[in-house]
Amino acid sequence: MHCRHHSHSPQRFLLIDDDVLILKAMTRALGKVPSLEVRTASSYDEALAIASTWRPDLVLSDIDLGSGSHSGFDIALALRGSATVALMSGVVDEDRLALATEVGAVALLQKPFQVAATVLHLLGR
């Protein structure tokens, strides 16, 4: 049951964070995961541009995307129905949990966490 995706085309995972070092570290941690294509974005606009053409199976976005006017909550709302979206943050409180649920996110993860194991779990492997 857990290997059901391995015989098919790779699952697509879009990772969004405005911190390039975090993107690099998380991408490196996912490098050993079989049948997983990883792309990254560092802003709302970049994320939506990638998602519209590449169609990821899973999106994991930081809530706080720097100085821009959009957040991970906006990404979850924009991609609702077209991809499974989970959010991550250094700060997790009741307000953020409630808002994450409201915008359709399947999870709100508190940084730091085990990247590879968490992504596999979210992909149902």
N, C-alpha and C positions, 0 to 999 in steps of 0.2 A: 504493500500500500504506500509506503513512504517513498518508493522509487518511481512512482507513476509518471513523473515528469521527465525522467532521464532519457526515455526513448523518443521523446518528442523534441520539438525545437526548444532552444534555451528559453528560460523565463527572463523577462526584461524587468530590470530594477533601476529606477531613477532616484538618485540621492541628491537632496537639495540642502545646501548650507552656505552661508555667506563667508564662512571661514575656510579658506583653501587648505589649511593644514588639516582640518578635520576631514574634509573631502578626501584628501590624499591618504590619511591614516585609515579611514573606513574602506576606501576602495582597495587598499592593500590587504586589509583583513578579509575582504570578500574575494580576493584573487584566487583562493584555493577552492572556492565553492564550485562544484561541477554544474554544468548546464545553466549558468547564470551570466547574462550580459548586463554589465553595469555602465550607466552613463551618469554624469553629474551636471548639476546646474548650481549657480550661485545667486540667482535672483528669480523673482516671480516671472518676469517676462521670458527669461531664458528657459525656465522650467516648462512654461506653457507652450513655447515654441517646440521644444523637444517632444513633449507629450502629444502634441497634435499630429506629428508626423510619425513618431516612433512607437506610440501606443504601449507604454509600459504596463506590466501586470501589477507591479507594486511600486508605490511612490512613498519615500520616507523623507519628510521635510522638517527642518528645524522650524520652530515657531518664529523666532526672531531672525529676520533676514536683513539686519543692518539698518542703514539709514533710509531705505526705500519706504514707500507708503504701503506696501503689501506685506503680509505675514504668511506663515505656514497655514493659518486658518483660511486665508483667501485661496491658497492653492488647493486645499482640501475641498472647499466649496466649488471651485472652478472645475475640478476633476471628478466631482461626485458623479457616480454612475458610469464613468468610463475607466476608472482604475481604482484599485484598493489603495487607500491612502492612510498612512500612519504618521503621527507627528512626534517630534522629540524636542526636549528642552532641558536646560540646566535647572529650571524651576518648574515644579509641578505642584499646583495647588487646586483647590476645589473649583475656582472660577475657570481655570484653564481646562480642567477635566470636563466641566460642563460645556464649555464652548467647543472643545474637540468633538464631543458627542453630537452637539448641535450641527456642526458642519459636515458630519458624516465620517469622521476619522474612526478607524477600527481600533486604534490604540494611541495612547500618549505615553511615550517612553522617557524616563528621566536619565539624562546623561550623567555619568558614563554607563554603558551597558555592553554586553557581549554582542558585537555586531553580527558576526556570521550566524551564531545560534539563533539570534532574534529574527534575522531576515528569513532564515529557513523556516522558523516557526510561522511567521506571517505569511509565507508562501504555501503553507500547508504540507511541508515536507517533514 
